[in-house]
Amino acid sequence: MDQPERWRVLLRFDDLDTPRNRAACEAIEADRGWLGPDWDGRPLFQSERRSLYDAALARLRSSGQALSLPLQPAMLADLFSPPRRMVALPGLCRAVPADWGTRMARQPAGRLRLAAGAAALA
């Protein structure tokens, strides 16, 4: 594949759900041989960069810019699926203490703190 002089083409696998996604990543790697694209450098795996994401989330949480969301994945899926189809959580995490996940020995989902009404959709 021809590339302009300053472009870099990177292949990044979003494999944070590693057990479920590893086979798909391997299949994509195998298929690229007959598809023909070349990447600059080796593919990047999100799972190998988890410590970078954890550190960034910790900085956001400690500065008050991220909130811990104490909902189970199934509960979140229910909120964002029909018939509810929510696009934003109406303040559900604002009152959750910053150390909630640590005290409950859970890894809570992180959500960015937005000003009230900032996520309104037109």
Backbone as a printed PyTorch tensor [residue, N CA C, xyz], in Angstrom:
tensor([[[  0.8570,  -1.1610,   0.0000],
         [  0.0000,   0.0000,   0.0000],
         [  0.9080,   1.2290,   0.0000]],

        [[  0.7130,   2.1060,  -0.9670],
         [  1.5170,   3.3210,  -1.0320],
         [  1.0700,   4.2930,   0.0500]],

        [[  2.0580,   4.9190,   0.6720],
         [  1.7670,   5.8530,   1.7410],
         [  2.4670,   7.1750,   1.4710]],

        [[  1.7920,   8.2810,   1.7170],
         [  2.5010,   9.5630,   1.6290],
         [  3.7170,   9.5470,   2.5410]],

        [[  4.6700,  10.3530,   2.2120],
         [  5.9700,  10.3910,   2.8830],
         [  5.8970,  10.4200,   4.4120]],

        [[  5.0130,  11.2060,   5.0130],
         [  5.0150,  11.3760,   6.4630],
         [  3.9910,  10.5110,   7.1880]],

        [[  3.2670,   9.6940,   6.5150],
         [  2.2540,   8.8720,   7.1840],
         [  2.8780,   7.6470,   7.8140]],

        [[  2.2940,   7.2540,   8.9360],
         [  2.6100,   5.9620,   9.5460],
         [  1.2920,   5.2090,   9.6420]],

        [[  1.2910,   3.9590,   9.2720],
         [  0.0870,   3.1380,   9.3710],
         [  0.3080,   2.1550,  10.5110]],

        [[ -0.5470,   2.2660,  11.5380],
         [ -0.4320,   1.4150,  12.7110],
         [ -1.6470,   0.5110,  12.7960]],

        [[ -1.4300,  -0.6800,  13.2510],
         [ -2.5260,  -1.6100,  13.5090],
         [ -2.6550,  -1.7140,  15.0230]],

        [[ -3.8410,  -1.3730,  15.5260],
         [ -4.0830,  -1.4310,  16.9590],
         [ -5.2680,  -2.3440,  17.2220]],

        [[ -5.0510,  -3.3030,  18.1060],
         [ -6.1120,  -4.2170,  18.4970],
         [ -6.7280,  -3.7480,  19.8100]],

        [[ -8.0270,  -3.5430,  19.7960],
         [ -8.7570,  -3.1940,  21.0100],
         [ -9.1450,  -4.5080,  21.6820]],

        [[ -8.2040,  -5.0740,  22.3990],
         [ -8.3640,  -6.4180,  22.9610],
         [ -8.4420,  -6.4040,  24.4770]],

        [[ -9.0470,  -5.3630,  25.0500],
         [ -9.1070,  -5.2800,  26.5050],
         [ -9.9480,  -6.3870,  27.1190]],

        [[-10.8590,  -6.9400,  26.3600],
         [-11.6040,  -8.1310,  26.7950],
         [-10.8140,  -9.3220,  26.2440]],

        [[ -9.5980,  -9.4790,  26.7580],
         [ -8.5880, -10.3640,  26.1660],
         [ -9.0470, -11.7910,  25.8810]],

        [[ -9.6420, -12.5040,  26.8180],
         [-10.0010, -13.8940,  26.5080],
         [-10.9400, -14.0110,  25.3080]],

        [[-11.8410, -13.0620,  25.1840],
         [-12.8160, -13.1290,  24.1120],
         [-12.2480, -12.6420,  22.7860]],

        [[-11.2790, -11.7310,  22.8170],
         [-10.8060, -11.1000,  21.5950],
         [ -9.5160, -11.6660,  21.0300]],

        [[ -8.7700, -12.4370,  21.8010],
         [ -7.4640, -12.9030,  21.3370],
         [ -7.5600, -13.7010,  20.0300]],

        [[ -8.5420, -14.5790,  19.9160],
         [ -8.6810, -15.3760,  18.6870],
         [ -8.9640, -14.4730,  17.4860]],

        [[ -9.7780, -13.4490,  17.6720],
         [-10.0810, -12.5290,  16.5730],
         [ -8.8200, -11.7700,  16.1520]],

        [[ -8.0180, -11.3580,  17.1060],
         [ -6.7680, -10.6630,  16.7830],
         [ -5.8410, -11.5640,  15.9750]],

        [[ -5.7410, -12.8030,  16.3820],
         [ -4.8960, -13.7540,  15.6580],
         [ -5.4140, -13.9850,  14.2440]],

        [[ -6.7280, -14.0360,  14.0660],
         [ -7.3090, -14.2280,  12.7340],
         [ -7.0150, -13.0210,  11.8380]],

        [[ -7.0900, -11.8230,  12.3860],
         [ -6.7840, -10.6200,  11.6050],
         [ -5.3240, -10.6300,  11.1870]],

        [[ -4.4510, -11.0040,  12.1090],
         [ -3.0240, -11.1010,  11.7760],
         [ -2.7900, -12.0980,  10.6390]],

        [[ -3.4670, -13.2440,  10.6890],
         [ -3.3170, -14.2550,   9.6430],
         [ -3.8650, -13.7510,   8.3080]],

        [[ -4.9650, -13.0210,   8.3420],
         [ -5.6050, -12.5400,   7.1130],
         [ -4.8230, -11.4300,   6.4310]],

        [[ -4.0400, -10.6900,   7.1680],
         [ -3.3600,  -9.5670,   6.5380],
         [ -2.3600, -10.0210,   5.4770]],

        [[ -1.9190, -11.2810,   5.5580],
         [ -1.0120, -11.8050,   4.5410],
         [ -1.6350, -11.7940,   3.1530]],

        [[ -2.8650, -12.2450,   3.0470],
         [ -3.4930, -12.2560,   1.7290],
         [ -4.1550, -10.9300,   1.3770]],

        [[ -4.4220, -10.0870,   2.3730],
         [ -4.9830,  -8.7760,   2.0810],
         [ -3.9160,  -7.8080,   1.5700]],

        [[ -2.6990,  -7.9680,   2.0680],
         [ -1.5880,  -7.2090,   1.5520],
         [ -1.1610,  -5.9440,   2.2650]],

        [[ -1.9010,  -5.4020,   3.2230],
         [ -1.4170,  -4.1590,   3.8230],
         [ -0.1960,  -4.3930,   4.7090]],

        [[  0.6480,  -3.4080,   4.7420],
         [  1.8160,  -3.4390,   5.6260],
         [  1.6220,  -2.3730,   6.6920]],

        [[  2.0390,  -2.6920,   7.8950],
         [  1.9410,  -1.7480,   8.9990],
         [  3.3360,  -1.2820,   9.3350]],

        [[  3.4190,  -0.0960,   9.8910],
         [  4.6960,   0.4210,  10.3630],
         [  4.8980,  -0.0700,  11.7870]],

        [[  5.8350,  -0.9500,  11.9670],
         [  6.0810,  -1.5080,  13.2920],
         [  5.1470,  -2.6650,  13.5900]],

        [[  5.2840,  -3.2090,  14.7780],
         [  4.4410,  -4.3380,  15.1510],
         [  3.0750,  -3.8450,  15.6050]],

        [[  2.0540,  -4.6800,  15.5020],
         [  0.7270,  -4.2690,  15.9650],
         [  0.7460,  -3.8950,  17.4460]],

        [[ -0.1000,  -2.9520,  17.8090],
         [ -0.2510,  -2.5360,  19.1990],
         [ -1.4580,  -3.2550,  19.7910]],

        [[ -1.3000,  -3.7590,  20.9800],
         [ -2.3970,  -4.4180,  21.6850],
         [ -2.7570,  -3.5650,  22.8880]],

        [[ -4.0190,  -3.1420,  22.9480],
         [ -4.4670,  -2.3260,  24.0590],
         [ -4.1840,  -3.0120,  25.3990]],

        [[ -4.3160,  -4.3350,  25.4500],
         [ -4.1140,  -5.0600,  26.7050],
         [ -2.6780,  -4.9140,  27.2180]],

        [[ -1.7180,  -4.6730,  26.3350],
         [ -0.3320,  -4.4960,  26.7500],
         [ -0.0860,  -3.0860,  27.2910]],

        [[ -1.0440,  -2.1900,  27.0880],
         [ -0.9080,  -0.8000,  27.5140],
         [ -1.8210,  -0.4820,  28.7050]],

        [[ -2.3870,  -1.5130,  29.3160],
         [ -3.3550,  -1.3270,  30.3970],
         [ -2.7990,  -0.4560,  31.5270]],

        [[ -1.5150,  -0.6090,  31.8560],
         [ -0.9470,   0.1910,  32.9530],
         [ -0.9790,   1.6850,  32.6210]],

        [[ -0.8210,   2.0430,  31.3430],
         [ -0.9110,   3.4540,  30.9450],
         [ -2.3280,   3.9800,  31.1620]],

        [[ -3.3310,   3.1760,  30.7980],
         [ -4.7250,   3.5930,  30.9570],
         [ -5.0990,   3.6590,  32.4310]],

        [[ -4.6230,   2.6960,  33.2090],
         [ -4.9030,   2.7060,  34.6460],
         [ -4.3160,   3.9490,  35.3040]],

        [[ -3.0930,   4.3200,  34.9020],
         [ -2.4420,   5.5050,  35.4750],
         [ -3.2020,   6.7730,  35.0920]],

        [[ -3.6430,   6.8660,  33.8330],
         [ -4.3990,   8.0400,  33.3970],
         [ -5.7240,   8.1360,  34.1420]],

        [[ -6.4180,   7.0040,  34.3130],
         [ -7.6810,   7.0080,  35.0420],
         [ -7.4620,   7.3750,  36.5090]],

        [[ -6.3720,   6.8980,  37.1030],
         [ -6.0690,   7.2490,  38.4980],
         [ -5.8370,   8.7560,  38.6380]],

        [[ -5.1370,   9.3570,  37.6600],
         [ -4.9210,  10.8150,  37.6930],
         [ -6.2470,  11.5610,  37.5820]],

        [[ -7.1200,  11.0990,  36.6810],
         [ -8.4250,  11.7490,  36.5250],
         [ -9.2690,  11.6100,  37.7900]],

        [[ -9.2300,  10.4250,  38.3990],
         [-10.0090,  10.2200,  39.6300],
         [ -9.4740,  11.0750,  40.7700]],

        [[ -8.1530,  11.1090,  40.9290],
         [ -7.5930,  11.8620,  42.0560],
         [ -7.8100,  13.3610,  41.8940]],

        [[ -7.9510,  13.8330,  40.6660],
         [ -8.2070,  15.2640,  40.4430],
         [ -9.6940,  15.5850,  40.4460]],

        [[-10.5410,  14.5610,  40.6250],
         [-11.9810,  14.7840,  40.6510],
         [-12.6180,  14.8780,  39.2790]],

        [[-11.8520,  14.6170,  38.2150],
         [-12.3860,  14.7100,  36.8600],
         [-13.0510,  13.4170,  36.3910]],

        [[-12.8670,  12.3330,  37.1360],
         [-13.5050,  11.0650,  36.7820],
         [-14.2440,  10.5390,  38.0030]],

        [[-15.3220,   9.8740,  37.7520],
         [-16.1700,   9.3210,  38.8000],
         [-16.1650,   7.8060,  38.7070]],

        [[-16.3990,   7.1420,  39.8180],
         [-16.5370,   5.6850,  39.8260],
         [-18.0000,   5.3430,  39.6340]],

        [[-18.2600,   4.4150,  38.7710],
         [-19.6300,   4.0180,  38.4770],
         [-19.8960,   2.6580,  39.0950]],

        [[-20.7320,   2.5960,  40.1360],
         [-20.9450,   1.3450,  40.8580],
         [-22.0130,   0.4380,  40.2560]],

        [[-22.1700,   0.4480,  38.9430],
         [-23.1720,  -0.4060,  38.3030],
         [-22.4990,  -1.6000,  37.6410]],

        [[-23.1580,  -2.7350,  37.7100],
         [-22.6580,  -3.9420,  37.0530],
         [-22.7890,  -3.7690,  35.5400]],

        [[-21.9350,  -4.4320,  34.7350],
         [-22.0400,  -4.3180,  33.2790],
         [-23.4370,  -4.6370,  32.7510]],

        [[-24.1040,  -5.6410,  33.3270],
         [-25.4510,  -5.9850,  32.8520],
         [-26.4320,  -4.8410,  33.1230]],

        [[-26.2500,  -4.1480,  34.2520],
         [-27.1230,  -3.0160,  34.5650],
         [-26.9020,  -1.8770,  33.5730]],

        [[-25.6340,  -1.6250,  33.2290],
         [-25.3330,  -0.5920,  32.2390],
         [-25.9210,  -0.9460,  30.8870]],

        [[-25.7550,  -2.1900,  30.4740],
         [-26.3010,  -2.6240,  29.1920],
         [-27.8090,  -2.4110,  29.1570]],

        [[-28.4730,  -2.6970,  30.2690],
         [-29.9190,  -2.5100,  30.3440],
         [-30.2920,  -1.0350,  30.2000]],

        [[-29.5290,  -0.1480,  30.8140],
         [-29.8320,   1.2810,  30.7380],
         [-29.6780,   1.8390,  29.3260]],

        [[-28.6920,   1.3350,  28.5960],
         [-28.3970,   1.8970,  27.2780],
         [-29.0680,   1.1420,  26.1330]],

        [[-29.8380,   0.1230,  26.4460],
         [-30.5280,  -0.6680,  25.4260],
         [-32.0010,  -0.2820,  25.3870]],

        [[-32.6990,  -0.6400,  24.2900],
         [-34.1430,  -0.3840,  24.2490],
         [-34.8120,  -1.0920,  25.4080]],

        [[-35.8410,  -0.5860,  25.9940],
         [-36.5660,   0.6160,  25.5680],
         [-35.9970,   1.9070,  26.1490]],

        [[-35.0370,   1.8250,  27.0810],
         [-34.5440,   3.0540,  27.7280],
         [-33.6920,   3.9020,  26.7930]],

        [[-32.6960,   3.2950,  26.1770],
         [-31.7870,   3.9670,  25.2430],
         [-31.1940,   5.2570,  25.8050]],

        [[-30.7640,   5.1900,  27.0490],
         [-30.1390,   6.3740,  27.6540],
         [-28.8290,   6.6830,  26.9430]],

        [[-28.4900,   7.9350,  26.8200],
         [-27.2110,   8.3230,  26.2280],
         [-26.2810,   8.9170,  27.2770]],

        [[-26.8230,   9.2470,  28.4260],
         [-26.0150,   9.7610,  29.5260],
         [-26.6600,   9.3010,  30.8270]],

        [[-25.8510,   9.1270,  31.8230],
         [-26.3640,   8.7320,  33.1280],
         [-26.6950,  10.0000,  33.9170]],

        [[-27.9230,  10.1540,  34.3570],
         [-28.3490,  11.4050,  34.9930],
         [-27.8380,  11.5730,  36.4240]],

        [[-26.5310,  11.7500,  36.5640],
         [-25.9600,  12.0160,  37.8780],
         [-25.8490,  10.8110,  38.7820]],

        [[-25.9300,   9.5980,  38.2440],
         [-25.9090,   8.3980,  39.0710],
         [-24.5990,   8.2160,  39.8350]],

        [[-23.5050,   8.7660,  39.3440],
         [-22.2270,   8.5250,  40.0160],
         [-21.7320,   9.7050,  40.8320]],

        [[-22.3920,  10.8100,  40.7900],
         [-21.8930,  12.0070,  41.4810],
         [-21.7550,  11.8260,  42.9890]],

        [[-22.6390,  11.0640,  43.6010],
         [-22.6110,  10.9060,  45.0610],
         [-21.7820,   9.7060,  45.5160]],

        [[-21.1940,   8.9740,  44.5860],
         [-20.4020,   7.7940,  44.9410],
         [-19.0390,   8.2470,  45.4530]],

        [[-18.6380,   7.8320,  46.6560],
         [-17.3270,   8.2320,  47.1890],
         [-16.1870,   7.7630,  46.2820]],

        [[-15.1350,   8.5510,  46.2020],
         [-14.0030,   8.2380,  45.3230],
         [-13.3710,   6.8840,  45.6550]],

        [[-13.4270,   6.4570,  46.9240],
         [-12.7860,   5.1990,  47.3090],
         [-13.7560,   4.0150,  47.2930]],

        [[-14.9140,   4.1810,  46.6810],
         [-15.9330,   3.1330,  46.6620],
         [-15.3820,   1.8070,  46.1380]],

        [[-14.6830,   1.8370,  45.0020],
         [-14.1710,   0.5980,  44.4120],
         [-13.1910,  -0.1180,  45.3210]],

        [[-12.3050,   0.6420,  45.9480],
         [-11.3180,   0.0520,  46.8560],
         [-12.0060,  -0.5870,  48.0640]],

        [[-12.9540,   0.1360,  48.6530],
         [-13.6440,  -0.3940,  49.8370],
         [-14.4580,  -1.6460,  49.5080]],

        [[-15.0120,  -1.7150,  48.3090],
         [-15.8520,  -2.8490,  47.9330],
         [-15.0560,  -3.9370,  47.2090]],

        [[-13.7300,  -3.7560,  47.1050],
         [-12.8520,  -4.7080,  46.4090],
         [-13.3630,  -4.9730,  44.9910]],

        [[-13.7300,  -3.8910,  44.3130],
         [-14.2120,  -3.9890,  42.9410],
         [-13.4680,  -2.9980,  42.0730]],

        [[-13.4190,  -3.2890,  40.8160],
         [-12.8330,  -2.3780,  39.8340],
         [-13.9870,  -1.6530,  39.1410]],

        [[-14.3550,  -0.4610,  39.6430],
         [-15.5000,   0.2230,  39.0540],
         [-15.1590,   0.8270,  37.6950]],

        [[-16.1820,   0.9710,  36.8730],
         [-16.0020,   1.6690,  35.6040],
         [-15.7660,   3.1420,  35.9060]],

        [[-14.9960,   3.8010,  35.0890],
         [-14.7510,   5.2230,  35.2640],
         [-15.5720,   6.0220,  34.2680]],

        [[-16.0930,   7.1280,  34.7050],
         [-16.8340,   8.0380,  33.8440],
         [-16.3090,   9.4440,  34.0840]],

        [[-16.2200,  10.2340,  33.0150],
         [-15.7520,  11.6030,  33.1610],
         [-16.8220,  12.4500,  33.8250]],

        [[-16.3790,  13.3360,  34.6880],
         [-17.2980,  14.2670,  35.3490],
         [-17.6120,  15.3850,  34.3590]],

        [[-18.8840,  15.5980,  34.1070],
         [-19.3340,  16.6670,  33.2240],
         [-20.1440,  17.6660,  34.0330]],

        [[-20.1220,  18.8910,  33.5900],
         [-20.9610,  19.9040,  34.2230],
         [-22.4160,  19.5310,  34.0110]],

        [[-23.2720,  19.8550,  34.9470],
         [-24.6950,  19.5370,  34.8120],
         [-25.2040,  20.0840,  33.4800]],

        [[-25.8830,  19.2260,  32.7200],
         [-26.4550,  19.6080,  31.4370],
         [-25.4810,  19.5590,  30.2720]],

        [[-24.1990,  19.2720,  30.5210],
         [-23.1920,  19.2820,  29.4470],
         [-23.4090,  18.1590,  28.4430]],

        [[-24.0640,  17.0860,  28.8350],
         [-24.2520,  15.9620,  27.9210],
         [-25.6010,  15.9820,  27.2350]],

        [[-26.3070,  17.0970,  27.3060],
         [-27.6210,  17.1900,  26.6610],
         [-27.4510,  17.0590,  25.1540]],

        [[-28.3490,  16.3170,  24.5500],
         [-28.2990,  16.1060,  23.1030],
         [-29.3990,  16.9090,  22.4260]],

        [[-29.1010,  17.4060,  21.2630],
         [-30.0990,  18.1760,  20.5120],
         [-31.0460,  17.2490,  19.7840]]])
